[in-house]
């Protein structure tokens, strides 16, 4: 079993780069707000189901 050290760095040179469309969607404030609200509603629904 080999040990991993915190100083090791992952080789990301072969990872795909995001497209212009993907970057635009990630930086769109309105889309981020919509996703934030959707996530919050999902969490609230899970909490409400847990409290019978």
CHARMM internal coordinates of N, CA and C (Angstrom, degrees):
IC EDIT
DIST 1 N 1 CA 1.4370
DIST 1 CA 1 C 1.5117
ANGL 1 N 1 CA 1 C 108.74
DIST 1 C 2 N 1.3146
ANGL 1 CA 1 C 2 N 116.27
DIHE 1 N 1 CA 1 C 2 N 126.65
DIST 2 N 2 CA 1.4582
ANGL 1 C 2 N 2 CA 119.09
DIHE 1 CA 1 C 2 N 2 CA -177.46
DIST 2 CA 2 C 1.5221
ANGL 2 N 2 CA 2 C 110.03
DIHE 1 C 2 N 2 CA 2 C -94.45
DIST 2 C 3 N 1.3025
ANGL 2 CA 2 C 3 N 115.17
DIHE 2 N 2 CA 2 C 3 N 147.58
DIST 3 N 3 CA 1.4526
ANGL 2 C 3 N 3 CA 120.25
DIHE 2 CA 2 C 3 N 3 CA 179.07
DIST 3 CA 3 C 1.5267
ANGL 3 N 3 CA 3 C 109.51
DIHE 2 C 3 N 3 CA 3 C -88.64
DIST 3 C 4 N 1.2996
ANGL 3 CA 3 C 4 N 115.57
DIHE 3 N 3 CA 3 C 4 N 144.85
DIST 4 N 4 CA 1.4544
ANGL 3 C 4 N 4 CA 119.60
DIHE 3 CA 3 C 4 N 4 CA 173.89
DIST 4 CA 4 C 1.5114
ANGL 4 N 4 CA 4 C 107.97
DIHE 3 C 4 N 4 CA 4 C -108.18
DIST 4 C 5 N 1.2950
ANGL 4 CA 4 C 5 N 115.99
DIHE 4 N 4 CA 4 C 5 N 140.23
DIST 5 N 5 CA 1.4546
ANGL 4 C 5 N 5 CA 121.66
DIHE 4 CA 4 C 5 N 5 CA -178.47
DIST 5 CA 5 C 1.5174
ANGL 5 N 5 CA 5 C 110.15
DIHE 4 C 5 N 5 CA 5 C -109.79
DIST 5 C 6 N 1.3126
ANGL 5 CA 5 C 6 N 116.17
DIHE 5 N 5 CA 5 C 6 N 150.90
DIST 6 N 6 CA 1.4585
ANGL 5 C 6 N 6 CA 121.08
DIHE 5 CA 5 C 6 N 6 CA -179.46
DIST 6 CA 6 C 1.5233
ANGL 6 N 6 CA 6 C 111.80
DIHE 5 C 6 N 6 CA 6 C -64.99
DIST 6 C 7 N 1.3324
ANGL 6 CA 6 C 7 N 116.74
DIHE 6 N 6 CA 6 C 7 N -21.48
DIST 7 N 7 CA 1.4555
ANGL 6 C 7 N 7 CA 119.46
DIHE 6 CA 6 C 7 N 7 CA -177.59
DIST 7 CA 7 C 1.5332
ANGL 7 N 7 CA 7 C 112.81
DIHE 6 C 7 N 7 CA 7 C -81.12
DIST 7 C 8 N 1.3417
ANGL 7 CA 7 C 8 N 118.20
DIHE 7 N 7 CA 7 C 8 N -7.68
DIST 8 N 8 CA 1.4586
ANGL 7 C 8 N 8 CA 120.53
DIHE 7 CA 7 C 8 N 8 CA 178.53
DIST 8 CA 8 C 1.5237
ANGL 8 N 8 CA 8 C 109.52
DIHE 7 C 8 N 8 CA 8 C -70.97
DIST 8 C 9 N 1.3328
ANGL 8 CA 8 C 9 N 115.51
DIHE 8 N 8 CA 8 C 9 N 141.14
DIST 9 N 9 CA 1.4511
ANGL 8 C 9 N 9 CA 121.14
DIHE 8 CA 8 C 9 N 9 CA -178.31
DIST 9 CA 9 C 1.5215
ANGL 9 N 9 CA 9 C 108.27
DIHE 8 C 9 N 9 CA 9 C -116.98
DIST 9 C 10 N 1.3191
ANGL 9 CA 9 C 10 N 116.43
DIHE 9 N 9 CA 9 C 10 N 135.33
DIST 10 N 10 CA 1.4595
ANGL 9 C 10 N 10 CA 121.06
DIHE 9 CA 9 C 10 N 10 CA 178.87
DIST 10 CA 10 C 1.5225
ANGL 10 N 10 CA 10 C 109.84
DIHE 9 C 10 N 10 CA 10 C -71.86
DIST 10 C 11 N 1.3289
ANGL 10 CA 10 C 11 N 115.72
DIHE 10 N 10 CA 10 C 11 N 141.07
DIST 11 N 11 CA 1.4650
ANGL 10 C 11 N 11 CA 121.38
DIHE 10 CA 10 C 11 N 11 CA 177.65
DIST 11 CA 11 C 1.5195
ANGL 11 N 11 CA 11 C 108.87
DIHE 10 C 11 N 11 CA 11 C -85.27
DIST 11 C 12 N 1.3314
ANGL 11 CA 11 C 12 N 116.29
DIHE 11 N 11 CA 11 C 12 N 104.93
DIST 12 N 12 CA 1.4608
ANGL 11 C 12 N 12 CA 121.29
DIHE 11 CA 11 C 12 N 12 CA -178.44
DIST 12 CA 12 C 1.5206
ANGL 12 N 12 CA 12 C 112.66
DIHE 11 C 12 N 12 CA 12 C -103.46
DIST 12 C 13 N 1.3215
ANGL 12 CA 12 C 13 N 116.68
DIHE 12 N 12 CA 12 C 13 N 13.53
DIST 13 N 13 CA 1.4638
ANGL 12 C 13 N 13 CA 119.92
DIHE 12 CA 12 C 13 N 13 CA -175.97
DIST 13 CA 13 C 1.5263
ANGL 13 N 13 CA 13 C 112.23
DIHE 12 C 13 N 13 CA 13 C -65.81
DIST 13 C 14 N 1.3208
ANGL 13 CA 13 C 14 N 118.29
DIHE 13 N 13 CA 13 C 14 N -23.31
DIST 14 N 14 CA 1.4631
ANGL 13 C 14 N 14 CA 120.59
DIHE 13 CA 13 C 14 N 14 CA -178.75
DIST 14 CA 14 C 1.5243
ANGL 14 N 14 CA 14 C 112.36
DIHE 13 C 14 N 14 CA 14 C -100.57
DIST 14 C 15 N 1.3228
ANGL 14 CA 14 C 15 N 118.07
DIHE 14 N 14 CA 14 C 15 N 1.75
DIST 15 N 15 CA 1.4618
ANGL 14 C 15 N 15 CA 119.93
DIHE 14 CA 14 C 15 N 15 CA -179.18
DIST 15 CA 15 C 1.5223
ANGL 15 N 15 CA 15 C 110.00
DIHE 14 C 15 N 15 CA 15 C -74.02
DIST 15 C 16 N 1.3227
ANGL 15 CA 15 C 16 N 117.21
DIHE 15 N 15 CA 15 C 16 N 146.04
DIST 16 N 16 CA 1.4723
ANGL 15 C 16 N 16 CA 119.67
DIHE 15 CA 15 C 16 N 16 CA -178.91
DIST 16 CA 16 C 1.5258
ANGL 16 N 16 CA 16 C 111.43
DIHE 15 C 16 N 16 CA 16 C -71.35
DIST 16 C 17 N 1.3077
ANGL 16 CA 16 C 17 N 116.04
DIHE 16 N 16 CA 16 C 17 N 144.37
DIST 17 N 17 CA 1.4596
ANGL 16 C 17 N 17 CA 121.19
DIHE 16 CA 16 C 17 N 17 CA 177.27
DIST 17 CA 17 C 1.5271
ANGL 17 N 17 CA 17 C 109.23
DIHE 16 C 17 N 17 CA 17 C -88.57
DIST 17 C 18 N 1.3268
ANGL 17 CA 17 C 18 N 117.33
DIHE 17 N 17 CA 17 C 18 N 145.15
DIST 18 N 18 CA 1.4629
ANGL 17 C 18 N 18 CA 118.91
DIHE 17 CA 17 C 18 N 18 CA 179.19
DIST 18 CA 18 C 1.5341
ANGL 18 N 18 CA 18 C 111.20
DIHE 17 C 18 N 18 CA 18 C -67.67
DIST 18 C 19 N 1.3192
ANGL 18 CA 18 C 19 N 115.36
DIHE 18 N 18 CA 18 C 19 N 148.38
DIST 19 N 19 CA 1.4624
ANGL 18 C 19 N 19 CA 120.25
DIHE 18 CA 18 C 19 N 19 CA 178.78
DIST 19 CA 19 C 1.5276
ANGL 19 N 19 CA 19 C 109.78
DIHE 18 C 19 N 19 CA 19 C -76.75
DIST 19 C 20 N 1.3251
ANGL 19 CA 19 C 20 N 116.27
DIHE 19 N 19 CA 19 C 20 N 170.04
DIST 20 N 20 CA 1.4659
ANGL 19 C 20 N 20 CA 121.05
DIHE 19 CA 19 C 20 N 20 CA 178.15
DIST 20 CA 20 C 1.5254
ANGL 20 N 20 CA 20 C 110.15
DIHE 19 C 20 N 20 CA 20 C -60.73
DIST 20 C 21 N 1.3269
ANGL 20 CA 20 C 21 N 116.75
DIHE 20 N 20 CA 20 C 21 N -40.80
DIST 21 N 21 CA 1.4719
ANGL 20 C 21 N 21 CA 120.92
DIHE 20 CA 20 C 21 N 21 CA 179.38
DIST 21 CA 21 C 1.5244
ANGL 21 N 21 CA 21 C 110.81
DIHE 20 C 21 N 21 CA 21 C -62.31
DIST 21 C 22 N 1.3219
ANGL 21 CA 21 C 22 N 117.38
DIHE 21 N 21 CA 21 C 22 N -42.88
DIST 22 N 22 CA 1.4616
ANGL 21 C 22 N 22 CA 121.14
DIHE 21 CA 21 C 22 N 22 CA 179.43
DIST 22 CA 22 C 1.5255
ANGL 22 N 22 CA 22 C 111.05
DIHE 21 C 22 N 22 CA 22 C -63.20
DIST 22 C 23 N 1.3172
ANGL 22 CA 22 C 23 N 116.44
DIHE 22 N 22 CA 22 C 23 N -43.86
DIST 23 N 23 CA 1.4687
ANGL 22 C 23 N 23 CA 120.08
DIHE 22 CA 22 C 23 N 23 CA 178.56
DIST 23 CA 23 C 1.5235
ANGL 23 N 23 CA 23 C 111.06
DIHE 22 C 23 N 23 CA 23 C -63.67
DIST 23 C 24 N 1.3299
ANGL 23 CA 23 C 24 N 116.93
DIHE 23 N 23 CA 23 C 24 N -40.98
DIST 24 N 24 CA 1.4648
ANGL 23 C 24 N 24 CA 120.59
DIHE 23 CA 23 C 24 N 24 CA 178.33
DIST 24 CA 24 C 1.5238
ANGL 24 N 24 CA 24 C 111.30
DIHE 23 C 24 N 24 CA 24 C -61.94
DIST 24 C 25 N 1.3258
ANGL 24 CA 24 C 25 N 116.71
DIHE 24 N 24 CA 24 C 25 N -42.78
DIST 25 N 25 CA 1.4697
ANGL 24 C 25 N 25 CA 120.12
DIHE 24 CA 24 C 25 N 25 CA 179.09
DIST 25 CA 25 C 1.5219
ANGL 25 N 25 CA 25 C 111.20
DIHE 24 C 25 N 25 CA 25 C -65.48
DIST 25 C 26 N 1.3119
ANGL 25 CA 25 C 26 N 118.13
DIHE 25 N 25 CA 25 C 26 N -37.98
DIST 26 N 26 CA 1.4657
ANGL 25 C 26 N 26 CA 121.28
DIHE 25 CA 25 C 26 N 26 CA 179.96
DIST 26 CA 26 C 1.5235
ANGL 26 N 26 CA 26 C 111.73
DIHE 25 C 26 N 26 CA 26 C -67.90
DIST 26 C 27 N 1.3265
ANGL 26 CA 26 C 27 N 117.30
DIHE 26 N 26 CA 26 C 27 N -28.31
DIST 27 N 27 CA 1.4612
ANGL 26 C 27 N 27 CA 121.27
DIHE 26 CA 26 C 27 N 27 CA -176.18
DIST 27 CA 27 C 1.5264
ANGL 27 N 27 CA 27 C 112.66
DIHE 26 C 27 N 27 CA 27 C -97.58
DIST 27 C 28 N 1.3166
ANGL 27 CA 27 C 28 N 118.43
DIHE 27 N 27 CA 27 C 28 N -1.72
DIST 28 N 28 CA 1.4525
ANGL 27 C 28 N 28 CA 122.69
DIHE 27 CA 27 C 28 N 28 CA -178.79
DIST 28 CA 28 C 1.5320
ANGL 28 N 28 CA 28 C 109.17
DIHE 27 C 28 N 28 CA 28 C -77.90
DIST 28 C 29 N 1.3252
ANGL 28 CA 28 C 29 N 116.57
DIHE 28 N 28 CA 28 C 29 N 114.85
DIST 29 N 29 CA 1.4665
ANGL 28 C 29 N 29 CA 122.00
DIHE 28 CA 28 C 29 N 29 CA -175.69
DIST 29 CA 29 C 1.5278
ANGL 29 N 29 CA 29 C 110.99
DIHE 28 C 29 N 29 CA 29 C -64.07
DIST 29 C 30 N 1.3367
ANGL 29 CA 29 C 30 N 117.94
DIHE 29 N 29 CA 29 C 30 N -40.41
DIST 30 N 30 CA 1.4614
ANGL 29 C 30 N 30 CA 120.80
DIHE 29 CA 29 C 30 N 30 CA -178.94
DIST 30 CA 30 C 1.5226
ANGL 30 N 30 CA 30 C 111.07
DIHE 29 C 30 N 30 CA 30 C -64.97
DIST 30 C 31 N 1.3172
ANGL 30 CA 30 C 31 N 117.08
DIHE 30 N 30 CA 30 C 31 N -41.86
DIST 31 N 31 CA 1.4513
ANGL 30 C 31 N 31 CA 120.66
DIHE 30 CA 30 C 31 N 31 CA 178.39
DIST 31 CA 31 C 1.5301
ANGL 31 N 31 CA 31 C 110.35
DIHE 30 C 31 N 31 CA 31 C -66.40
DIST 31 C 32 N 1.3153
ANGL 31 CA 31 C 32 N 117.50
DIHE 31 N 31 CA 31 C 32 N -40.26
DIST 32 N 32 CA 1.4716
ANGL 31 C 32 N 32 CA 120.72
DIHE 31 CA 31 C 32 N 32 CA 176.98
DIST 32 CA 32 C 1.5211
ANGL 32 N 32 CA 32 C 110.33
DIHE 31 C 32 N 32 CA 32 C -61.32
DIST 32 C 33 N 1.3381
ANGL 32 CA 32 C 33 N 117.56
DIHE 32 N 32 CA 32 C 33 N -42.18
DIST 33 N 33 CA 1.4607
ANGL 32 C 33 N 33 CA 120.74
DIHE 32 CA 32 C 33 N 33 CA 179.27
DIST 33 CA 33 C 1.5207
ANGL 33 N 33 CA 33 C 110.76
DIHE 32 C 33 N 33 CA 33 C -63.47
DIST 33 C 34 N 1.3340
ANGL 33 CA 33 C 34 N 117.27
DIHE 33 N 33 CA 33 C 34 N -44.59
DIST 34 N 34 CA 1.4602
ANGL 33 C 34 N 34 CA 121.37
DIHE 33 CA 33 C 34 N 34 CA 178.56
DIST 34 CA 34 C 1.5268
ANGL 34 N 34 CA 34 C 110.80
DIHE 33 C 34 N 34 CA 34 C -59.72
DIST 34 C 35 N 1.3184
ANGL 34 CA 34 C 35 N 117.39
DIHE 34 N 34 CA 34 C 35 N -45.16
DIST 35 N 35 CA 1.4635
ANGL 34 C 35 N 35 CA 120.79
DIHE 34 CA 34 C 35 N 35 CA 179.42
DIST 35 CA 35 C 1.5201
ANGL 35 N 35 CA 35 C 111.41
DIHE 34 C 35 N 35 CA 35 C -65.46
DIST 35 C 36 N 1.3415
ANGL 35 CA 35 C 36 N 117.14
DIHE 35 N 35 CA 35 C 36 N -36.11
DIST 36 N 36 CA 1.4596
ANGL 35 C 36 N 36 CA 121.98
DIHE 35 CA 35 C 36 N 36 CA 177.73
DIST 36 CA 36 C 1.5255
ANGL 36 N 36 CA 36 C 110.57
DIHE 35 C 36 N 36 CA 36 C -63.47
DIST 36 C 37 N 1.3354
ANGL 36 CA 36 C 37 N 116.32
DIHE 36 N 36 CA 36 C 37 N -46.55
DIST 37 N 37 CA 1.4626
ANGL 36 C 37 N 37 CA 120.34
DIHE 36 CA 36 C 37 N 37 CA 179.85
DIST 37 CA 37 C 1.5213
ANGL 37 N 37 CA 37 C 110.27
DIHE 36 C 37 N 37 CA 37 C -64.39
DIST 37 C 38 N 1.3154
ANGL 37 CA 37 C 38 N 117.18
DIHE 37 N 37 CA 37 C 38 N -43.74
DIST 38 N 38 CA 1.4648
ANGL 37 C 38 N 38 CA 120.97
DIHE 37 CA 37 C 38 N 38 CA 179.50
DIST 38 CA 38 C 1.5255
ANGL 38 N 38 CA 38 C 111.08
DIHE 37 C 38 N 38 CA 38 C -60.52
DIST 38 C 39 N 1.3352
ANGL 38 CA 38 C 39 N 116.94
DIHE 38 N 38 CA 38 C 39 N -41.98
DIST 39 N 39 CA 1.4648
ANGL 38 C 39 N 39 CA 121.05
DIHE 38 CA 38 C 39 N 39 CA 178.59
DIST 39 CA 39 C 1.5241
ANGL 39 N 39 CA 39 C 110.41
DIHE 38 C 39 N 39 CA 39 C -65.10
DIST 39 C 40 N 1.3512
ANGL 39 CA 39 C 40 N 117.18
DIHE 39 N 39 CA 39 C 40 N -43.80
DIST 40 N 40 CA 1.4611
ANGL 39 C 40 N 40 CA 120.65
DIHE 39 CA 39 C 40 N 40 CA 179.48
DIST 40 CA 40 C 1.5273
ANGL 40 N 40 CA 40 C 111.39
DIHE 39 C 40 N 40 CA 40 C -61.09
DIST 40 C 41 N 1.3306
ANGL 40 CA 40 C 41 N 116.86
DIHE 40 N 40 CA 40 C 41 N -42.38
DIST 41 N 41 CA 1.4583
ANGL 40 C 41 N 41 CA 119.97
DIHE 40 CA 40 C 41 N 41 CA 178.79
DIST 41 CA 41 C 1.5188
ANGL 41 N 41 CA 41 C 111.38
DIHE 40 C 41 N 41 CA 41 C -63.38
DIST 41 C 42 N 1.3241
ANGL 41 CA 41 C 42 N 116.40
DIHE 41 N 41 CA 41 C 42 N -38.01
DIST 42 N 42 CA 1.4596
ANGL 41 C 42 N 42 CA 120.44
DIHE 41 CA 41 C 42 N 42 CA 178.39
DIST 42 CA 42 C 1.5250
ANGL 42 N 42 CA 42 C 111.09
DIHE 41 C 42 N 42 CA 42 C -64.52
DIST 42 C 43 N 1.3293
ANGL 42 CA 42 C 43 N 116.71
DIHE 42 N 42 CA 42 C 43 N -42.69
DIST 43 N 43 CA 1.4568
ANGL 42 C 43 N 43 CA 120.92
DIHE 42 CA 42 C 43 N 43 CA 178.35
DIST 43 CA 43 C 1.5244
ANGL 43 N 43 CA 43 C 110.21
DIHE 42 C 43 N 43 CA 43 C -65.37
DIST 43 C 44 N 1.3432
ANGL 43 CA 43 C 44 N 117.22
DIHE 43 N 43 CA 43 C 44 N -43.12
DIST 44 N 44 CA 1.4595
ANGL 43 C 44 N 44 CA 120.70
DIHE 43 CA 43 C 44 N 44 CA 179.30
DIST 44 CA 44 C 1.5281
ANGL 44 N 44 CA 44 C 111.29
DIHE 43 C 44 N 44 CA 44 C -61.97
DIST 44 C 45 N 1.3254
ANGL 44 CA 44 C 45 N 117.15
DIHE 44 N 44 CA 44 C 45 N -38.07
DIST 45 N 45 CA 1.4592
ANGL 44 C 45 N 45 CA 120.82
DIHE 44 CA 44 C 45 N 45 CA 178.14
DIST 45 CA 45 C 1.5263
ANGL 45 N 45 CA 45 C 110.77
DIHE 44 C 45 N 45 CA 45 C -64.82
DIST 45 C 46 N 1.3309
ANGL 45 CA 45 C 46 N 117.71
DIHE 45 N 45 CA 45 C 46 N -40.94
DIST 46 N 46 CA 1.4624
ANGL 45 C 46 N 46 CA 120.98
DIHE 45 CA 45 C 46 N 46 CA 178.09
DIST 46 CA 46 C 1.5302
ANGL 46 N 46 CA 46 C 110.74
DIHE 45 C 46 N 46 CA 46 C -64.30
DIST 46 C 47 N 1.3328
ANGL 46 CA 46 C 47 N 117.12
DIHE 46 N 46 CA 46 C 47 N -41.77
DIST 47 N 47 CA 1.4600
ANGL 46 C 47 N 47 CA 120.80
DIHE 46 CA 46 C 47 N 47 CA 179.25
DIST 47 CA 47 C 1.5178
ANGL 47 N 47 CA 47 C 110.37
DIHE 46 C 47 N 47 CA 47 C -65.17
DIST 47 C 48 N 1.3391
ANGL 47 CA 47 C 48 N 117.12
DIHE 47 N 47 CA 47 C 48 N -42.31
DIST 48 N 48 CA 1.4576
ANGL 47 C 48 N 48 CA 120.93
DIHE 47 CA 47 C 48 N 48 CA -179.25
DIST 48 CA 48 C 1.5294
ANGL 48 N 48 CA 48 C 110.71
DIHE 47 C 48 N 48 CA 48 C -64.35
DIST 48 C 49 N 1.3108
ANGL 48 CA 48 C 49 N 118.18
DIHE 48 N 48 CA 48 C 49 N -37.19
DIST 49 N 49 CA 1.4598
ANGL 48 C 49 N 49 CA 121.10
DIHE 48 CA 48 C 49 N 49 CA 178.01
DIST 49 CA 49 C 1.5189
ANGL 49 N 49 CA 49 C 110.76
DIHE 48 C 49 N 49 CA 49 C -68.00
DIST 49 C 50 N 1.3087
ANGL 49 CA 49 C 50 N 117.61
DIHE 49 N 49 CA 49 C 50 N -29.07
DIST 50 N 50 CA 1.4589
ANGL 49 C 50 N 50 CA 121.09
DIHE 49 CA 49 C 50 N 50 CA -178.93
DIST 50 CA 50 C 1.5159
ANGL 50 N 50 CA 50 C 113.18
DIHE 49 C 50 N 50 CA 50 C -77.79
DIST 50 C 51 N 1.3296
ANGL 50 CA 50 C 51 N 117.75
DIHE 50 N 50 CA 50 C 51 N -20.09
DIST 51 N 51 CA 1.4603
ANGL 50 C 51 N 51 CA 122.80
DIHE 50 CA 50 C 51 N 51 CA 179.45
DIST 51 CA 51 C 1.5234
ANGL 51 N 51 CA 51 C 109.07
DIHE 50 C 51 N 51 CA 51 C -103.71
DIST 51 C 52 N 1.3198
ANGL 51 CA 51 C 52 N 116.48
DIHE 51 N 51 CA 51 C 52 N 90.43
DIST 52 N 52 CA 1.4789
ANGL 51 C 52 N 52 CA 120.22
DIHE 51 CA 51 C 52 N 52 CA -177.31
DIST 52 CA 52 C 1.4936
ANGL 52 N 52 CA 52 C 110.36
DIHE 51 C 52 N 52 CA 52 C -73.50
END
COOR INIT
IC SEED 1 N 1 CA 1 C
IC BUILD
